[in-house]
Amino acid sequence: MSKKVFAYIWEYIVKEECLEEFKRTYGPEGDWVRLFRRADGYIATNLHQDISDPKRFVTIDFWHTKEDRDDFRNKFSKEFEDLDEYCESLTIQEKLIGDFDSHIKPISG
């Protein structure tokens, strides 16, 4: 049985000299995840690096609901904007892919 959650997906083209910093910042223990964890409703972030173009990445942020993500954006708007401004220096291009309903298998344990 799957569970419906909210997924927020972005694509990035990263400056070659910033690849390691980008992976650190957007990775599973990075600055974004630490900020997201401060909010209710955050589940996880997946970072994907394109095999054929290692400067291209996709992030998928999972939240219980879109409202949880929106509440986070409102509550932590200053922290979000500061981190986002810094991260723009790491990329050539950032593109919102979109907001999605995602069906995941619940984690047991």
N, CA, C and O atoms as a printed pandas DataFrame, in Angstrom:
     atom_number atom_name residue_name chain_id  residue_number  x_coord  y_coord  z_coord
0              1         N          MET        A               1    0.836   -1.175    0.000
1              2        CA          MET        A               1    0.000    0.000    0.000
2              3         C          MET        A               1    0.888    1.247    0.000
3              4         O          MET        A               1    1.850    1.321    0.764
4              5         N          SER        A               2    0.569    2.226   -0.852
5              6        CA          SER        A               2    1.371    3.436   -0.930
6              7         C          SER        A               2    0.689    4.583   -0.178
7              8         O          SER        A               2   -0.505    4.545    0.120
8              9         N          LYS        A               3    1.485    5.583    0.107
9             10        CA          LYS        A               3    1.003    6.767    0.798
10            11         C          LYS        A               3    1.266    7.972   -0.101
11            12         O          LYS        A               3    2.351    8.095   -0.668
12            13         N          LYS        A               4    0.291    8.855   -0.235
13            14        CA          LYS        A               4    0.465   10.055   -1.058
14            15         C          LYS        A               4    1.130   11.146   -0.229
15            16         O          LYS        A               4    0.683   11.466    0.872
16            17         N          VAL        A               5    2.207   11.713   -0.778
17            18        CA          VAL        A               5    2.902   12.828   -0.157
18            19         C          VAL        A               5    3.143   13.895   -1.225
19            20         O          VAL        A               5    2.877   13.673   -2.406
20            21         N          PHE        A               6    3.640   15.035   -0.803
21            22        CA          PHE        A               6    3.930   16.140   -1.709
22            23         C          PHE        A               6    5.419   16.128   -2.066
23            24         O          PHE        A               6    6.274   15.972   -1.194
24            25         N          ALA        A               7    5.716   16.295   -3.351
25            26        CA          ALA        A               7    7.107   16.357   -3.823
26            27         C          ALA        A               7    7.317   17.664   -4.573
27            28         O          ALA        A               7    6.488   18.074   -5.385
28            29         N          TYR        A               8    8.431   18.303   -4.287
29            30        CA          TYR        A               8    8.804   19.599   -4.837
30            31         C          TYR        A               8   10.107   19.376   -5.581
31            32         O          TYR        A               8   11.112   19.040   -4.955
32            33         N          ILE        A               9   10.126   19.552   -6.910
33            34        CA          ILE        A               9   11.257   19.101   -7.726
34            35         C          ILE        A               9   11.921   20.276   -8.446
35            36         O          ILE        A               9   11.258   21.092   -9.087
36            37         N          TRP        A              10   13.238   20.337   -8.321
37            38        CA          TRP        A              10   14.062   21.367   -8.967
38            39         C          TRP        A              10   15.176   20.722   -9.782
39            40         O          TRP        A              10   15.654   19.634   -9.460
40            41         N          GLU        A              11   15.579   21.416  -10.843
41            42        CA          GLU        A              11   16.731   21.014  -11.659
42            43         C          GLU        A              11   17.775   22.123  -11.579
43            44         O          GLU        A              11   17.442   23.308  -11.587
44            45         N          TYR        A              12   19.040   21.723  -11.503
45            46        CA          TYR        A              12   20.151   22.670  -11.397
46            47         C          TYR        A              12   21.248   22.309  -12.384
47            48         O          TYR        A              12   21.520   21.133  -12.627
48            49         N          ILE        A              13   21.873   23.332  -12.948
49            50        CA          ILE        A              13   23.135   23.182  -13.669
50            51         C          ILE        A              13   24.164   23.887  -12.797
51            52         O          ILE        A              13   24.051   25.083  -12.530
52            53         N          VAL        A              14   25.165   23.136  -12.359
53            54        CA          VAL        A              14   26.113   23.611  -11.352
54            55         C          VAL        A              14   27.437   23.997  -12.012
55            56         O          VAL        A              14   27.900   23.342  -12.946
56            57         N          LYS        A              15   28.029   25.071  -11.506
57            58        CA          LYS        A              15   29.352   25.476  -11.961
58            59         C          LYS        A              15   30.333   24.363  -11.639
59            60         O          LYS        A              15   30.305   23.810  -10.540
60            61         N          GLU        A              16   31.198   24.031  -12.587
61            62        CA          GLU        A              16   32.111   22.911  -12.399
62            63         C          GLU        A              16   32.952   23.052  -11.134
63            64         O          GLU        A              16   33.185   22.072  -10.426
64            65         N          GLU        A              17   33.400   24.258  -10.856
65            66        CA          GLU        A              17   34.249   24.478   -9.684
66            67         C          GLU        A              17   33.459   24.419   -8.368
67            68         O          GLU        A              17   34.049   24.477   -7.289
68            69         N          CYS        A              18   32.147   24.305   -8.454
69            70        CA          CYS        A              18   31.299   24.290   -7.258
70            71         C          CYS        A              18   30.618   22.946   -7.018
71            72         O          CYS        A              18   29.759   22.843   -6.143
72            73         N          LEU        A              19   30.984   21.921   -7.774
73            74        CA          LEU        A              19   30.293   20.628   -7.683
74            75         C          LEU        A              19   30.291   20.061   -6.261
75            76         O          LEU        A              19   29.241   19.660   -5.759
76            77         N          GLU        A              20   31.445   20.025   -5.617
77            78        CA          GLU        A              20   31.521   19.415   -4.284
78            79         C          GLU        A              20   30.748   20.231   -3.261
79            80         O          GLU        A              20   30.079   19.663   -2.398
80            81         N          GLU        A              21   30.828   21.550   -3.342
81            82        CA          GLU        A              21   30.079   22.396   -2.415
82            83         C          GLU        A              21   28.580   22.247   -2.634
83            84         O          GLU        A              21   27.810   22.225   -1.675
84            85         N          PHE        A              22   28.166   22.144   -3.891
85            86        CA          PHE        A              22   26.748   21.941   -4.191
86            87         C          PHE        A              22   26.268   20.624   -3.582
87            88         O          PHE        A              22   25.229   20.588   -2.923
88            89         N          LYS        A              23   27.012   19.556   -3.798
89            90        CA          LYS        A              23   26.603   18.251   -3.246
90            91         C          LYS        A              23   26.553   18.277   -1.723
91            92         O          LYS        A              23   25.676   17.660   -1.118
92            93         N          ARG        A              24   27.480   18.980   -1.109
93            94        CA          ARG        A              24   27.479   19.086    0.345
94            95         C          ARG        A              24   26.247   19.878    0.811
95            96         O          ARG        A              24   25.588   19.485    1.773
96            97         N          THR        A              25   25.942   20.969    0.145
97            98        CA          THR        A              25   24.852   21.848    0.555
98            99         C          THR        A              25   23.477   21.227    0.319
99           100         O          THR        A              25   22.562   21.412    1.122
100          101         N          TYR        A              26   23.335   20.491   -0.786
101          102        CA          TYR        A              26   22.035   19.918   -1.155
102          103         C          TYR        A              26   21.896   18.438   -0.780
103          104         O          TYR        A              26   20.831   17.849   -0.963
104          105         N          GLY        A              27   22.954   17.850   -0.265
105          106        CA          GLY        A              27   22.956   16.419    0.046
106          107         C          GLY        A              27   22.154   16.067    1.289
107          108         O          GLY        A              27   21.540   16.939    1.904
108          109         N          PRO        A              28   22.159   14.791    1.660
109          110        CA          PRO        A              28   21.283   14.274    2.723
110          111         C          PRO        A              28   21.557   14.840    4.118
111          112         O          PRO        A              28   20.700   14.738    4.995
112          113         N          GLU        A              29   22.719   15.428    4.339
113          114        CA          GLU        A              29   23.009   16.067    5.629
114          115         C          GLU        A              29   23.387   17.528    5.435
115          116         O          GLU        A              29   24.000   18.141    6.310
116          117         N          GLY        A              30   23.019   18.083    4.284
117          118        CA          GLY        A              30   23.428   19.429    3.913
118          119         C          GLY        A              30   22.604   20.536    4.554
119          120         O          GLY        A              30   21.699   20.295    5.353
120          121         N          ASP        A              31   22.949   21.741    4.175
121          122        CA          ASP        A              31   22.327   22.933    4.751
122          123         C          ASP        A              31   20.817   22.982    4.522
123          124         O          ASP        A              31   20.059   23.360    5.415
124          125         N          TRP        A              32   20.386   22.595    3.316
125          126        CA          TRP        A              32   18.939   22.606    3.046
126          127         C          TRP        A              32   18.212   21.617    3.935
127          128         O          TRP        A              32   17.185   21.956    4.524
128          129         N          VAL        A              33   18.717   20.419    4.042
129          130        CA          VAL        A              33   18.048   19.398    4.861
130          131         C          VAL        A              33   17.999   19.843    6.326
131          132         O          VAL        A              33   16.981   19.666    6.995
132          133         N          ARG        A              34   19.090   20.416    6.820
133          134        CA          ARG        A              34   19.083   20.898    8.208
134          135         C          ARG        A              34   18.022   21.976    8.415
135          136         O          ARG        A              34   17.372   22.015    9.459
136          137         N          LEU        A              35   17.846   22.848    7.426
137          138        CA          LEU        A              35   16.802   23.870    7.536
138          139         C          LEU        A              35   15.412   23.238    7.454
139          140         O          LEU        A              35   14.539   23.555    8.261
140          141         N          PHE        A              36   15.205   22.351    6.488
141          142        CA          PHE        A              36   13.896   21.703    6.336
142          143         C          PHE        A              36   13.494   20.939    7.599
143          144         O          PHE        A              36   12.322   20.930    7.975
144          145         N          ARG        A              37   14.457   20.305    8.244
145          146        CA          ARG        A              37   14.151   19.499    9.436
146          147         C          ARG        A              37   13.608   20.330   10.593
147          148         O          ARG        A              37   13.042   19.777   11.536
148          149         N          ARG        A              38   13.767   21.616   10.535
149          150        CA          ARG        A              38   13.250   22.497   11.585
150          151         C          ARG        A              38   11.735   22.667   11.467
151          152         O          ARG        A              38   11.098   23.191   12.381
152          153         N          ALA        A              39   11.161   22.231   10.358
153          154        CA          ALA        A              39    9.737   22.434   10.093
154          155         C          ALA        A              39    8.941   21.147   10.257
155          156         O          ALA        A              39    9.455   20.047   10.053
156          157         N          ASP        A              40    7.678   21.309   10.630
157          158        CA          ASP        A              40    6.757   20.178   10.683
158          159         C          ASP        A              40    6.434   19.733    9.259
159          160         O          ASP        A              40    6.318   20.558    8.352
160          161         N          GLY        A              41    6.292   18.442    9.076
161          162        CA          GLY        A              41    5.834   17.912    7.804
162          163         C          GLY        A              41    6.915   17.540    6.811
163          164         O          GLY        A              41    6.616   16.957    5.769
164          165         N          TYR        A              42    8.169   17.864    7.109
165          166        CA          TYR        A              42    9.258   17.498    6.198
166          167         C          TYR        A              42    9.542   16.005    6.324
167          168         O          TYR        A              42    9.552   15.457    7.427
168          169         N          ILE        A              43    9.776   15.346    5.177
169          170        CA          ILE        A              43   10.064   13.913    5.174
170          171         C          ILE        A              43   11.525   13.656    4.804
171          172         O          ILE        A              43   12.272   13.084    5.597
172          173         N          ALA        A              44   11.936   14.074    3.600
173          174        CA          ALA        A              44   13.288   13.767    3.126
174          175         C          ALA        A              44   13.583   14.560    1.854
175          176         O          ALA        A              44   12.686   15.126    1.229
176          177         N          THR        A              45   14.847   14.582    1.495
177          178        CA          THR        A              45   15.300   15.170    0.242
178          179         C          THR        A              45   16.164   14.155   -0.482
179          180         O          THR        A              45   17.041   13.533    0.117
180          181         N          ASN        A              46   15.912   13.989   -1.784
181          182        CA          ASN        A              46   16.758   13.151   -2.636
182          183         C          ASN        A              46   17.529   14.063   -3.574
183          184         O          ASN        A              46   16.958   14.971   -4.178
184          185         N          LEU        A              47   18.834   13.819   -3.695
185          186        CA          LEU        A              47   19.684   14.545   -4.629
186          187         C          LEU        A              47   20.126   13.563   -5.699
187          188         O          LEU        A              47   20.672   12.503   -5.394
188          189         N          HIS        A              48   19.887   13.923   -6.967
189          190        CA          HIS        A              48   20.224   13.059   -8.100
190          191         C          HIS        A              48   21.184   13.802   -9.023
191          192         O          HIS        A              48   20.936   14.946   -9.402
192          193         N          GLN        A              49   22.302   13.127   -9.385
193          194        CA          GLN        A              49   23.276   13.694  -10.313
194          195         C          GLN        A              49   23.193   12.943  -11.630
195          196         O          GLN        A              49   23.230   11.713  -11.656
196          197         N          ASP        A              50   23.082   13.688  -12.723
197          198        CA          ASP        A              50   22.957   13.111  -14.063
198          199         C          ASP        A              50   24.247   12.363  -14.423
199          200         O          ASP        A              50   25.339   12.921  -14.314
200          201         N          ILE        A              51   24.123   11.118  -14.846
201          202        CA          ILE        A              51   25.286   10.300  -15.211
202          203         C          ILE        A              51   25.971   10.840  -16.457
203          204         O          ILE        A              51   27.199   10.855  -16.530
204          205         N          SER        A              52   25.197   11.280  -17.433
205          206        CA          SER        A              52   25.794   11.736  -18.693
206          207         C          SER        A              52   26.233   13.201  -18.644
207          208         O          SER        A              52   27.023   13.630  -19.485
208          209         N          ASP        A              53   25.741   13.969  -17.682
209          210        CA          ASP        A              53   26.142   15.369  -17.518
210          211         C          ASP        A              53   26.296   15.642  -16.029
211          212         O          ASP        A              53   25.335   16.058  -15.383
212          213         N          PRO        A              54   27.497   15.415  -15.463
213          214        CA          PRO        A              54   27.686   15.495  -14.011
214          215         C          PRO        A              54   27.459   16.877  -13.405
215          216         O          PRO        A              54   27.467   17.009  -12.181
216          217         N          LYS        A              55   27.260   17.900  -14.214
217          218        CA          LYS        A              55   26.958   19.231  -13.688
218          219         C          LYS        A              55   25.442   19.436  -13.526
219          220         O          LYS        A              55   25.002   20.465  -13.014
220          221         N          ARG        A              56   24.664   18.464  -13.959
221          222        CA          ARG        A              56   23.204   18.565  -13.885
222          223         C          ARG        A              56   22.688   17.730  -12.711
223          224         O          ARG        A              56   23.035   16.558  -12.560
224          225         N          PHE        A              57   21.855   18.364  -11.888
225          226        CA          PHE        A              57   21.292   17.720  -10.703
226          227         C          PHE        A              57   19.788   17.947  -10.654
227          228         O          PHE        A              57   19.267   18.904  -11.227
228          229         N          VAL        A              58   19.104   17.045   -9.956
229          230        CA          VAL        A              58   17.695   17.202   -9.636
230          231         C          VAL        A              58   17.543   16.949   -8.142
231          232         O          VAL        A              58   18.103   15.995   -7.602
232          233         N          THR        A              59   16.778   17.815   -7.482
233          234        CA          THR        A              59   16.428   17.558   -6.084
234          235         C          THR        A              59   14.938   17.294   -5.999
235          236         O          THR        A              59   14.136   17.894   -6.714
236          237         N          ILE        A              60   14.590   16.383   -5.107
237          238        CA          ILE        A              60   13.190   16.092   -4.820
238          239         C          ILE        A              60   13.024   16.197   -3.303
239          240         O          ILE        A              60   13.581   15.403   -2.545
240          241         N          ASP        A              61   12.252   17.183   -2.884
241          242        CA          ASP        A              61   11.970   17.387   -1.466
242          243         C          ASP        A              61   10.589   16.824   -1.181
243          244         O          ASP        A              61    9.616   17.185   -1.843
244          245         N          PHE        A              62   10.503   15.946   -0.200
245          246        CA          PHE        A              62    9.242   15.302    0.167
246          247         C          PHE        A              62    8.698   15.898    1.461
247          248         O          PHE        A              62    9.399   16.013    2.466
248          249         N          TRP        A              63    7.422   16.270    1.397
249          250        CA          TRP        A              63    6.692   16.811    2.546
250          251         C          TRP        A              63    5.384   16.026    2.664
251          252         O          TRP        A              63    4.899   15.465    1.681
252          253         N          HIS        A              64    4.829   15.993    3.849
253          254        CA          HIS        A              64    3.543   15.301    4.009
254          255         C          HIS        A              64    2.476   15.946    3.134
255          256         O          HIS        A              64    1.675   15.251    2.508
256          257         N          THR        A              65    2.467   17.289    3.092
257          258        CA          THR        A              65    1.485   18.001    2.274
258          259         C          THR        A              65    2.125   19.261    1.689
259          260         O          THR        A              65    3.162   19.726    2.162
260          261         N          LYS        A              66    1.495   19.792    0.666
261          262        CA          LYS        A              66    1.941   21.070    0.093
262          263         C          LYS        A              66    1.817   22.171    1.144
263          264         O          LYS        A              66    2.653   23.073    1.207
264          265         N          GLU        A              67    0.778   22.095    1.962
265          266        CA          GLU        A              67    0.583   23.083    3.016
266          267         C          GLU        A              67    1.739   23.070    4.005
267          268         O          GLU        A              67    2.143   24.127    4.489
268          269         N          ASP        A              68    2.285   21.885    4.318
269          270        CA          ASP        A              68    3.460   21.803    5.203
270          271         C          ASP        A              68    4.637   22.557    4.593
271          272         O          ASP        A              68    5.328   23.307    5.283
272          273         N          ARG        A              69    4.864   22.353    3.289
273          274        CA          ARG        A              69    5.951   23.072    2.619
274          275         C          ARG        A              69    5.688   24.566    2.618
275          276         O          ARG        A              69    6.594   25.355    2.887
276          277         N          ASP        A              70    4.461   24.964    2.320
277          278        CA          ASP        A              70    4.119   26.384    2.296
278          279         C          ASP        A              70    4.273   27.017    3.680
279          280         O          ASP        A              70    4.766   28.139    3.796
280          281         N          ASP        A              71    3.858   26.312    4.719
281          282        CA          ASP        A              71    4.025   26.807    6.089
282          283         C          ASP        A              71    5.504   26.986    6.416
283          284         O          ASP        A              71    5.887   27.976    7.039
284          285         N          PHE        A              72    6.330   26.037    6.001
285          286        CA          PHE        A              72    7.773   26.152    6.195
286          287         C          PHE        A              72    8.295   27.409    5.520
287          288         O          PHE        A              72    9.043   28.178    6.124
288          289         N          ARG        A              73    7.898   27.621    4.250
289          290        CA          ARG        A              73    8.369   28.790    3.499
290          291         C          ARG        A              73    7.981   30.090    4.204
291          292         O          ARG        A              73    8.759   31.043    4.214
292          293         N          ASN        A              74    6.801   30.134    4.784
293          294        CA          ASN        A              74    6.364   31.328    5.515
294          295         C          ASN        A              74    7.113   31.506    6.828
295          296         O          ASN        A              74    7.570   32.605    7.144
296          297         N          LYS        A              75    7.238   30.433    7.588
297          298        CA          LYS        A              75    7.853   30.504    8.915
298          299         C          LYS        A              75    9.356   30.751    8.845
299          300         O          LYS        A              75    9.912   31.450    9.692
300          301         N          PHE        A              76   10.012   30.181    7.840
301          302        CA          PHE        A              76   11.467   30.282    7.732
302          303         C          PHE        A              76   11.888   31.085    6.497
303          304         O          PHE        A              76   12.914   30.795    5.880
304          305         N          SER        A              77   11.087   32.096    6.143
305          306        CA          SER        A              77   11.344   32.831    4.894
306          307         C          SER        A              77   12.714   33.503    4.888
307          308         O          SER        A              77   13.395   33.480    3.862
308          309         N          LYS        A              78   13.133   34.092    5.983
309          310        CA          LYS        A              78   14.443   34.769    6.039
310          311         C          LYS        A              78   15.580   33.765    5.856
311          312         O          LYS        A              78   16.481   33.985    5.047
312          313         N          GLU        A              79   15.538   32.663    6.608
313          314        CA          GLU        A              79   16.580   31.645    6.498
314          315         C          GLU        A              79   16.606   31.046    5.093
315          316         O          GLU        A              79   17.672   30.790    4.533
316          317         N          PHE        A              80   15.414   30.826    4.531
317          318        CA          PHE        A              80   15.308   30.268    3.180
318          319         C          PHE        A              80   15.954   31.213    2.173
319          320         O          PHE        A              80   16.775   30.787    1.360
320          321         N          GLU        A              81   15.591   32.483    2.221
321          322        CA          GLU        A              81   16.120   33.457    1.260
322          323         C          GLU        A              81   17.634   33.603    1.384
323          324         O          GLU        A              81   18.327   33.710    0.372
324          325         N          ASP        A              82   18.154   33.609    2.604
325          326        CA          ASP        A              82   19.605   33.726    2.797
326          327         C          ASP        A              82   20.337   32.540    2.184
327          328         O          ASP        A              82   21.330   32.714    1.478
328          329         N          LEU        A              83   19.847   31.343    2.453
329          330        CA          LEU        A              83   20.496   30.147    1.919
330          331         C          LEU        A              83   20.332   30.075    0.401
331          332         O          LEU        A              83   21.266   29.701   -0.309
332          333         N          ASP        A              84   19.165   30.427   -0.088
333          334        CA          ASP        A              84   18.918   30.413   -1.522
334          335         C          ASP        A              84   19.842   31.396   -2.250
335          336         O          ASP        A              84   20.366   31.083   -3.319
336          337         N          GLU        A              85   20.036   32.563   -1.679
337          338        CA          GLU        A              85   20.931   33.552   -2.284
338          339         C          GLU        A              85   22.359   33.014   -2.369
339          340         O          GLU        A              85   23.017   33.150   -3.400
340          341         N          TYR        A              86   22.838   32.399   -1.278
341          342        CA          TYR        A              86   24.174   31.792   -1.305
342          343         C          TYR        A              86   24.251   30.706   -2.379
343          344         O          TYR        A              86   25.224   30.647   -3.130
344          345         N          CYS        A              87   23.245   29.857   -2.456
345          346        CA          CYS        A              87   23.279   28.716   -3.375
346          347         C          CYS        A              87   23.223   29.149   -4.839
347          348         O          CYS        A              87   23.711   28.431   -5.712
348          349         N          GLU        A              88   22.639   30.304   -5.116
349          350        CA          GLU        A              88   22.635   30.795   -6.491
350          351         C          GLU        A              88   24.054   31.011   -7.008
351          352         O          GLU        A              88   24.283   30.954   -8.216
352          353         N          SER        A              89   25.007   31.258   -6.114
353          354        CA          SER        A              89   26.400   31.446   -6.527
354          355         C          SER        A              89   27.051   30.133   -6.974
355          356         O          SER        A              89   28.121   30.147   -7.584
356          357         N          LEU        A              90   26.413   29.008   -6.675
357          358        CA          LEU        A              90   26.961   27.695   -7.032
358          359         C          LEU        A              90   26.478   27.205   -8.394
359          360         O          LEU        A              90   27.028   26.253   -8.948
360          361         N          THR        A              91   25.448   27.860   -8.931
361          362        CA          THR        A              91   24.786   27.329  -10.119
362          363         C          THR        A              91   24.858   28.285  -11.304
363          364         O          THR        A              91   25.033   29.495  -11.161
364          365         N          ILE        A              92   24.716   27.680  -12.475
365          366        CA          ILE        A              92   24.577   28.425  -13.723
366          367         C          ILE        A              92   23.096   28.653  -13.997
367          368         O          ILE        A              92   22.694   29.690  -14.524
368          369         N          GLN        A              93   22.290   27.648  -13.621
369          370        CA          GLN        A              93   20.854   27.693  -13.897
370          371         C          GLN        A              93   20.103   26.913  -12.832
371          372         O          GLN        A              93   20.559   25.864  -12.377
372          373         N          GLU        A              94   18.949   27.432  -12.441
373          374        CA          GLU        A              94   18.022   26.742  -11.540
374          375         C          GLU        A              94   16.656   26.767  -12.203
375          376         O          GLU        A              94   16.230   27.802  -12.715
376          377         N          LYS        A              95   15.967   25.634  -12.197
377          378        CA          LYS        A              95   14.662   25.560  -12.849
378          379         C          LYS        A              95   13.714   24.729  -11.995
379          380         O          LYS        A              95   14.007   23.583  -11.652
380          381         N          LEU        A              96   12.576   25.325  -11.658
381          382        CA          LEU        A              96   11.543   24.579  -10.949
382          383         C          LEU        A              96   10.885   23.619  -11.925
383          384         O          LEU        A              96   10.323   24.048  -12.933
384          385         N          ILE        A              97   10.949   22.335  -11.639
385          386        CA          ILE        A              97   10.250   21.327  -12.447
386          387         C          ILE        A              97    8.764   21.356  -12.079
387          388         O          ILE        A              97    7.899   21.316  -12.954
388          389         N          GLY        A              98    8.476   21.427  -10.765
389          390        CA          GLY        A              98    7.090   21.562  -10.358
390          391         C          GLY        A              98    6.764   20.911   -9.031
391          392         O          GLY        A              98    7.623   20.360   -8.343
392          393         N          ASP        A              99    5.487   20.999   -8.704
393          394        CA          ASP        A              99    4.909   20.395   -7.506
394          395         C          ASP        A              99    4.164   19.135   -7.930
395          396         O          ASP        A              99    3.406   19.152   -8.899
396          397         N          PHE        A             100    4.384   18.044   -7.201
397          398        CA          PHE        A             100    3.812   16.760   -7.593
398          399         C          PHE        A             100    3.207   16.031   -6.394
399          400         O          PHE        A             100    3.683   16.173   -5.267
400          401         N          ASP        A             101    2.171   15.261   -6.643
401          402        CA          ASP        A             101    1.745   14.232   -5.713
402          403         C          ASP        A             101    2.661   13.056   -5.950
403          404         O          ASP        A             101    2.897   12.669   -7.095
404          405         N          SER        A             102    3.176   12.489   -4.890
405          406        CA          SER        A             102    4.077   11.351   -5.009
406          407         C          SER        A             102    3.509   10.203   -4.178
407          408         O          SER        A             102    2.994   10.413   -3.080
408          409         N          HIS        A             103    3.610    9.013   -4.706
409          410        CA          HIS        A             103    3.088    7.842   -4.013
410          411         C          HIS        A             103    4.275    6.994   -3.589
411          412         O          HIS        A             103    4.983    6.426   -4.421
412          413         N          ILE        A             104    4.481    6.919   -2.269
413          414        CA          ILE        A             104    5.630    6.212   -1.732
414          415         C          ILE        A             104    5.169    5.052   -0.864
415          416         O          ILE        A             104    4.054    5.029   -0.345
416          417         N          LYS        A             105    6.058    4.107   -0.731
417          418        CA          LYS        A             105    5.795    2.991    0.176
418          419         C          LYS        A             105    6.182    3.454    1.579
419          420         O          LYS        A             105    7.315    3.886    1.793
420          421         N          PRO        A             106    5.257    3.370    2.534
421          422        CA          PRO        A             106    5.575    3.780    3.896
422          423         C          PRO        A             106    6.750    2.989    4.457
423          424         O          PRO        A             106    6.876    1.787    4.221
424          425         N          ILE        A             107    7.599    3.675    5.195
425          426        CA          ILE        A             107    8.742    3.034    5.839
426          427         C          ILE        A             107    8.261    2.406    7.140
427          428         O          ILE        A             107    7.643    3.069    7.974
428          429         N          SER        A             108    8.550    1.130    7.299
429          430        CA          SER        A             108    8.152    0.464    8.538
430          431         C          SER        A             108    9.339    0.378    9.470
431          432         O          SER        A             108   10.489    0.445    9.035
432          433         N          GLY        A             109    9.069    0.234   10.710
433          434        CA          GLY        A             109   10.168    0.053   11.634
434          435         C          GLY        A             109    9.936    0.785   12.848
435          436         O          GLY        A             109   10.766    0.752   13.757
